[in-house]
Amino acid sequence: MPSLAHGAAVTATPLWRGLALTLCGAALITLGAKIQIPFWPVPMTLHTLAVFLTAAALGPRLGLAAMTAYLGAGALGLPVFSGSPERGIGLAYMVGPTGGYLLGYWLAAGLIGALAHRRKWVGQTLAMLAGLAVVYAAGLAWLANFVPARDLLAAGFTPFVLGDLVKIALACLLLSGARRWTGVAQ
């Protein structure tokens, strides 16, 4: 009969693994928010790539946990957001013009995780496109509080959609390559 200590170690292992994956996912999302690539008409970050890749790779529970940890760190004032601390940190940033996109990323993380986890690349792509629609819906709805309606698409959609589609393609390629490299079936 296994000892109580042995049983405790067995049940704790998944918790530690989940916590480690959650923190690694949150770190990847932070890194993605901080990396800026020169792009026209505005610089592009790898935030969308990191959120979507994390959600699809970790699934709905851990992908959503990673996004929640990222947003929690930002709410506490840690400089995890794109442009912080230059543009302010904490809750003030989260209720600013990009706050709807942050909410959209959180919603999309759960959706993408549920729809894309352990699917072939077609399913992953469709899941990420659905997630992107959620991000833009939440982002534009919130941005409407800061930008006149006539300028809404020009301010919050048009400059970013092409780059986001490229990031979805890259996320799917990375997932496919990682699964082939590790021998996980698609």
N, C-alpha and C positions, 0 to 999 in steps of 0.2 A: 504494500500500500504506500503511495507517495506521501511524503511529509507535507504538512501544512505550508511550510516555507516553499517547497517545490511547487505546490499548487498555486501559491500566490505569485510566484515568478512566471508561471505559465499564463495566468490571466493578465499579468501586467505587461507582458511583451507586446500584445497588439496595441495597448494604450500608448506605450512609449514610441512604437513605430508610427502610429497615427499622429502623435504629437510632433515627432520629427518631420514627417512628411508635410504636416500643416505649416510648421515654421519654415521649412525649406520652400514651400509654395509661396508663403507670404514674402519671403526674402526675394524670390524670383520676381514676384509682382512689383516689389519695391525697385528692384534693379531695372525692370522693364520701364517703370515710370521715369526713372532717372536718365536713361540712355536716350539722347536726342540725335536724330539723323537729319541732316539738311534735306529739306523737301520743299516743293513748291505747292501752295503759296505760304505755308507755315511749316516750321520744323515738326517732324514726326517723332513720337516716342514709340517704344516697344511695349507699352502698357497693355494694349489690346492683345498682342501676341502672348504676353506672359499670362494674362488672366485666362484666355481661352485655352492655351496649352496646359496650364495647371488644372483647370476644370476638367478637360477631356482626359488627362492622364490620371488624375486622382479620383475621379468619379464625383457623384453629387455630394456625398457627406464630407469628404476631405477637401474637395475643391471649394465648397462653400465655407468650410472652416478656415481655409487659407485666406480667402477673400475677407472673411470676418476678422481674422487676426490682423490683416493688413489695414482694414478700416479702423479697427480698434486702436492700433498703434498710431495711426494718423489722428484719431480723435483725442488721444492722450498727448498730442503735441510732438510726436516724433516726426522728423522730416522725411516721410516716406512718399509724399505726393510729388508729382511732377512740378518743378519750379519752386518747391519749398526749400529753404525757408524764405527765399526772396519775396514770394507772394503771400506769405502768411502761412501759419500751420494750425492744426487743430480744428476744432469745430467751426471756426470762422471760415476756413477754407472749404470745409465740407458743405456749408450752406451757401457758398458763393456760386458763381455762374456754372462751375463744373460739377456741382453737387449732384445733379440729376444723372450725370454720366457715371459717377461713383455708385449711386444706387443701382443704375442699370447694370454695371459690372457685377454687383453683388447678386442681382436677380439672374443675370446671364450665367454666372458661375454655377448656380444650382441647376438651371435648365440645360446648359451644355454638359455638365457632369452626368446628368440623368440620361440625356439623349445620345451622347457621343462615347461614353466610357465603354471600352472593349468592342467598338464597332469598327467596321472597315472604313476606308477613307471616304467613301461616299456618304455614309451615315455621319461621320465626323464633320464633314464639310457642311452638310445640311444643318446639323446641330449648331455649328458655329455661326452659320448665316441666321438662324433663328435667334441665337444669342445676340448677334449684332443688331438685329431689328429691335430687340428689347433694350439694348444700350441706347440706341438712337431715340427710341420712343420716350424713355425716361429722361434722357439728356435734353432733348429738344423741348419736352413739356416743361422742365424746370428752367431751361435757358430762356423760355418765353417770358419769365418774370424779369429778365434783365435786358432783353433785346427786343426791339420792335418786330412785330410779326412779319413785316415785309423783308426784314434782314435775317430772319431766323435760319433759313437753310444756308445762306451764304456764311453765316457765323458759326454754325454748329454741325453742318452736314457735308456740304460740297467740298470743302478743303480736305476732309478727312476720309471720305468713303473709299476712294481708290486705294489709299495706303492701308486701310483696314482690310480690304479684300485681299491685298497682297499678303498681309500678316496672317490671314486665315489660311491662305495657300501654304505659307511657310510653316505654320503650326501643324497642318496636316502632314506635310512632308517630314517634319521633325518627329512627329508621333510614329509615322510609318517606318522611318529609319530606325528609331529607338526600338520599336517592337521587333523589327528584323534582326537588329544587332543583339538583342537580349534573347531572341528565340521565342518571344511571346506570340502566339497565333493571333492573326487579325481576323 
